[in-house]
Amino acid sequence: MTAPVTPIPPLSRDARVIGLVGAAHFFSHFYQLVLPALFVFMAEDYGRSYLELGLLVTVFSIMSGVAQTPLGIMIDKIGARWPLILGTAVLSASVLGYGLVESYEAMLVLAVFGGIANAIYHPADFSILAAKVHEKRLGRAFSLHSVSGNMGWALAPIVMVPLASLYGIQTAFIVAGCCGLATAAVLLLQAGHLETDADRRPKKRKGEPKAVNDGPGWRLLLTRAALLLLAFQIVHAMAFGGIRNFSLPALTALTDIAPELIASALTGYLIGASFGNLLGGWAADTTGRPQLIFYFSILSIAALTALIGTVVMPAVVLLLVFAVAGALNGTLLPVRDLLVRALAPKGQMGTLYGFTSSGLSLGNAITPLIYGWIMDNGDPRWIFYASAILMLGALATYVEARSEQAK
């Protein structure tokens, strides 16, 4: 007698969960750019250097990177529902606080709390999606999760810049923070749809033999492949971070284009990255040659980025170049994930991916200090030249990591 087939739940149930988690993830990414989007205004009104302003982002990123692993362990023990709701509330409150405090030091403290709260999202989001969404829809759920984050990045500049221009910096922060608090309230009201069973994994019985993949995972982290993948994440995050965080002040200094139009170009870059995510995964599956996609995309990104810093373009052309570069950048991520999967020993995908992903936070922490110094002391064109050079460095680490796959 065959076991009954588990029925697929209604799409509406899974869509509700994906929507709630996606809304929280949207604000996680949106809030990562509320400060960089207003650097031009803050430097002028607050009398702070770009290095000092960049330090706010560095503190946020460091705390997020440091807290992610222990918070992930905690979520595995107590579940993801309440940490996600609390994290959204605390992160939103920290952004609202930027508009209420009057000292730079107070903003640094808020960046600490915001960074810790931001660390909750990935372990909580994926725990909820994996527990609540049917496995036949998980791939699409994860894709939409990534797109929701990209949309947060994309909308931050075109929301924050006009708000600050019309109503002032402090009002812009307060409005942004209140929107996140409203989202946290919705999550609270819908908490029943976010429940996970932290004890779902069966406990080992006394005397049960140890599983093969229960060995110490730290040895994997010291392998050449793992370190190269970590290096790739760091270098790529630094290259992408230069465009994401500093293209607006750099182009404001280099061109006569209005900041609102430059913000729109940056939004086009980030929206393009979302389409690139979907296109890159489809192309990798269809062609079976993901490395060719990677080589073409990253070389093209480096060339276009250098071009932005070299040639003064009309606003329409700048918008187009940013959108194309963003789409190409988006194609890199599925290819990167395929390589991580190929290099991960059986049963240790989570260990390798978690370790290498910490490179994103490290790269994001380093980036504001380097590019902030360039804006204060150098030629703004080097924002783009440095990003292009780092893209080539990311290509080198990818090639070396892929050589490990062939062994």
HELIX and SHEET records of a PDB file:
HELIX    1   1 LEU A   11  GLN A   32  1                                  22    
HELIX    2   2 VAL A   34  ALA A   37  1                                   4    
HELIX    3   3 PHE A   39  TYR A   46  1                                   8    
HELIX    4   4 TYR A   50  ILE A   78  1                                  29    
HELIX    5   5 ARG A   81  TYR A   98  1                                  18    
HELIX    6   6 TYR A  104  ASN A  118  1                                  15    
HELIX    7   7 TYR A  121  LYS A  132  1                                  12    
HELIX    8   8 GLU A  135  ARG A  137  5                                   3    
HELIX    9   9 LEU A  138  TYR A  167  1                                  30    
HELIX   10  10 ILE A  169  LEU A  189  1                                  21    
HELIX   11  11 ALA A  191  LEU A  194  5                                   4    
HELIX   12  12 VAL A  212  ASP A  214  5                                   3    
HELIX   13  13 TRP A  218  LEU A  221  1                                   4    
HELIX   14  14 ARG A  224  LEU A  254  1                                  31    
HELIX   15  15 PRO A  259  THR A  287  1                                  29    
HELIX   16  16 PRO A  290  THR A  310  1                                  21    
HELIX   17  17 ALA A  315  LEU A  343  1                                  29    
HELIX   18  18 MET A  349  ASN A  377  1                                  29    
HELIX   19  19 ARG A  381  GLN A  405  1                                  25    
END                                                                             
